Amino acid sequence: MQDFNVNLTLIAAIWMGGAVLLVPLAGFTARFGLKPLLDSVARMRAAERAARVEPELDARFAALEHRMRDLTRAVDRLAAESGAGHAVAS
């Protein structure tokens, strides 16, 4: 069996030099590759959330409008009764 003389300092230097070049390259690749994907996922989730919220808001506004009509009728009725009471008492 042959003995190989391995220079660990040379291997570590090559490894570190490669890492110095490849880490920023991988970072730029991830930034420009993943950012559009994550933006589209975020927009899709926002659209789904808006689609869920809109019917809830419509129902809430319908309930508020119904309540406002009831209150308006009650105020009109009370105004009519108090006006009639004053006319009878006078």
Residue, then its C-alpha position, 0 to 999 in steps of 0.5 A: m500500500q502506498d503512503f500519500n503525503v497529505n499537506l493538510t495546510l494546503i487542503a485547508a487553504i483551498w477549502m477556505g478559499g473556495a468557501v470565501l468565493l462560494v458563500p457569497l455566490a450562494g447568498f446572491t443566488a438564494r436572494f435573487g432566486l428565493k425572493p420572487l418566490l417568497d414574494s409571490v407566496a406572500r401575495m397569494r396568502a394576502a389575497e386568500r386572507a382578503a377573500r376570507v375577510e370580505p364576506e365577514l365584513d359584508a355580514r357585519f355591515a349588513a348586521l349594522e345596517h339592520r341594527m341602524r334601521d331598528l334604532t331609527r324606527a325606535v327613535d321615530r316611534l319614541a318621537a311620535e309618542s312624545g309628540a302625541g303626549h305633549a299634544v294631549a297634555s296641552 
